[in-house]
Amino acid sequence: MRQLLATAIVPLLLACVPLAASAAPPLSPEQRALSPGQRALVAETCDRVMGLSEGGIYRQECMDSLARSVAAKAESARLADSYRLCRSHGLNEGMPGFSTCILDNPDPVLPVVNVKLAYDPSTSENSKSYFDVNNRIHWRREQHACAQIGLTPGAAAFSQCTASLEAALMPNPF
């Protein structure tokens, strides 16, 4: 009886594997926090700049890492806009009213900017998969990916972005 059940159930389970493999992975919390345009930029950056278009766990890790960097950049911009707004009301740092103003204006309106991909993936070095290039090219791609989402080289957020990508894409030895 067990053998009969096994021979009947195993083919059914195997038939479901292609359906599960073809489904897109669900969006992570990091990616759900982004606008559709930001998600598209992150996906295109991971695909074309990083060379991870085949998908898989490394593409997902890249997208989560860049999504965190985009969210941190947006938070910094939001805070800077709140500072400007509160200063325009005559308030200065160190004044209790300034801190209250920052807390009371958490979401100043930020313009949505669509960014075109600035990285040229058509050169022979840049057109290869992430897994077919050396560590020097990995590092350069990580830098270009962080620049692509609008972070400024030399800034702390840029360094955090490149370090986060490096850690996310480092092969797990286990």
C-alpha positions as CSV (number, residue, x, y, z in Angstrom):
1,M,0.0,0.0,0.0
2,R,2.8,2.4,0.9
3,Q,4.5,1.7,-2.4
4,L,1.3,2.4,-4.3
5,L,0.8,5.7,-2.5
6,A,4.4,6.7,-3.1
7,T,4.2,5.9,-6.8
8,A,1.0,7.9,-7.1
9,I,2.0,10.9,-5.0
10,V,5.6,11.5,-6.2
11,P,4.7,12.2,-9.8
12,L,2.0,14.6,-8.7
13,L,4.5,16.5,-6.4
14,L,7.1,16.6,-9.2
15,A,4.6,18.0,-11.6
16,C,4.1,21.0,-9.2
17,V,7.9,21.9,-9.2
18,P,7.9,23.8,-12.5
19,L,5.0,25.9,-11.4
20,A,6.7,26.9,-8.2
21,A,10.0,27.5,-9.9
22,S,8.5,29.9,-12.5
23,A,6.6,32.0,-9.9
24,A,8.3,35.3,-9.0
25,P,9.4,35.5,-5.4
26,P,7.3,37.6,-3.1
27,L,8.5,41.1,-2.4
28,S,10.5,41.5,0.7
29,P,9.6,44.1,3.3
30,E,12.4,46.3,2.0
31,Q,11.1,46.2,-1.5
32,R,7.5,46.7,-0.5
33,A,8.5,50.0,1.1
34,L,9.6,51.4,-2.2
35,S,7.5,53.0,-4.9
36,P,7.0,51.0,-8.1
37,G,9.5,53.3,-9.9
38,Q,12.1,52.8,-7.2
39,R,11.6,49.0,-7.4
40,A,12.1,49.1,-11.1
41,L,15.3,51.1,-10.7
42,V,16.6,48.6,-8.1
43,A,15.7,45.6,-10.3
44,E,17.3,47.1,-13.4
45,T,20.4,48.0,-11.4
46,C,20.8,44.5,-10.1
47,D,20.1,43.0,-13.5
48,R,22.2,45.3,-15.7
49,V,24.8,46.9,-13.5
50,M,25.5,44.0,-11.2
51,G,25.0,41.3,-13.9
52,L,22.5,39.3,-11.8
53,S,19.7,39.0,-14.4
54,E,19.5,35.2,-14.1
55,G,17.6,35.7,-10.8
56,G,18.1,33.5,-7.8
57,I,19.0,34.3,-4.3
58,Y,21.9,36.7,-5.2
59,R,19.6,38.8,-7.3
60,Q,17.1,38.9,-4.4
61,E,19.9,39.8,-1.9
62,C,21.0,42.6,-4.3
63,M,17.5,44.0,-4.6
64,D,17.0,43.9,-0.8
65,S,20.4,45.6,-0.2
66,L,19.7,48.3,-2.7
67,A,16.2,48.8,-1.4
68,R,17.6,49.4,2.1
69,S,20.0,52.0,0.6
70,V,17.2,53.7,-1.3
71,A,15.1,53.8,1.8
72,A,18.0,55.3,3.9
73,K,18.6,57.9,1.1
74,A,14.9,58.8,1.1
75,E,14.9,59.1,5.0
76,S,18.0,61.4,4.8
77,A,16.3,63.6,2.2
78,R,13.1,63.7,4.2
79,L,15.0,64.7,7.3
80,A,16.9,67.4,5.4
81,D,13.6,68.8,4.0
82,S,12.2,68.9,7.5
83,Y,15.2,70.8,8.7
84,R,14.9,73.3,5.9
85,L,11.1,73.7,6.6
86,C,11.7,74.3,10.3
87,R,14.6,76.7,9.7
88,S,12.3,78.7,7.3
89,H,10.0,79.2,10.3
90,G,12.9,80.9,12.2
91,L,13.7,78.0,14.3
92,N,17.3,76.8,15.0
93,E,18.9,73.6,16.3
94,G,19.0,73.5,20.1
95,M,15.7,75.3,20.4
96,P,12.9,73.0,21.8
97,G,10.6,74.3,19.0
98,F,13.0,73.1,16.4
99,S,12.9,69.5,17.6
100,T,9.1,69.7,17.9
101,C,8.9,71.1,14.4
102,I,11.0,68.2,13.0
103,L,8.7,65.7,14.8
104,D,5.5,67.5,13.6
105,N,6.6,67.6,10.0
106,P,7.7,64.0,9.3
107,D,6.7,63.8,5.6
108,P,7.5,67.0,3.6
109,V,6.5,66.4,0.0
110,L,9.5,65.1,-2.0
111,P,9.5,65.2,-5.8
112,V,9.5,61.8,-7.5
113,V,12.5,61.6,-9.9
114,N,12.8,58.9,-12.5
115,V,16.4,58.0,-13.1
116,K,17.7,56.4,-16.3
117,L,20.4,53.8,-16.1
118,A,23.7,55.6,-16.4
119,Y,25.9,52.4,-16.5
120,D,26.9,51.1,-19.9
121,P,26.4,47.3,-19.8
122,S,27.3,46.9,-23.4
123,T,31.1,46.8,-23.0
124,S,32.6,43.3,-22.9
125,E,33.6,43.6,-19.3
126,N,30.2,44.9,-18.2
127,S,28.1,42.5,-20.2
128,K,29.3,39.4,-18.3
129,S,27.4,37.8,-15.5
130,Y,28.4,38.8,-12.0
131,F,29.6,35.2,-11.5
132,D,31.9,35.4,-14.5
133,V,34.0,38.4,-13.4
134,N,36.8,38.9,-10.9
135,N,36.6,40.7,-7.5
136,R,37.9,44.0,-8.9
137,I,34.9,44.1,-11.3
138,H,32.6,43.0,-8.5
139,W,33.7,46.0,-6.4
140,R,33.4,48.4,-9.4
141,R,29.9,47.1,-10.1
142,E,28.9,47.6,-6.5
143,Q,30.1,51.2,-6.6
144,H,28.2,51.8,-9.9
145,A,25.1,50.2,-8.4
146,C,25.2,52.6,-5.4
147,A,25.9,55.6,-7.7
148,Q,23.0,54.5,-9.9
149,I,20.5,54.8,-7.1
150,G,21.7,58.4,-6.5
151,L,24.2,58.0,-3.7
152,T,27.3,60.2,-3.8
153,P,30.8,58.6,-3.8
154,G,32.6,59.4,-0.6
155,A,29.5,59.9,1.5
156,A,28.8,57.6,4.4
157,A,25.6,56.3,2.7
158,F,27.6,55.4,-0.4
159,S,30.1,53.4,1.7
160,Q,27.3,51.7,3.6
161,C,25.6,50.8,0.3
162,T,28.8,49.2,-1.2
163,A,29.5,47.3,2.0
164,S,26.0,46.1,2.2
165,L,26.1,44.8,-1.4
166,E,29.5,43.2,-0.8
167,A,28.1,41.4,2.3
168,A,24.9,40.4,0.5
169,L,26.6,38.9,-2.5
170,M,29.4,37.2,-0.6
171,P,29.1,33.4,-1.2
172,N,28.0,31.5,1.9
173,P,30.7,29.0,2.7
174,F,28.2,26.7,4.5
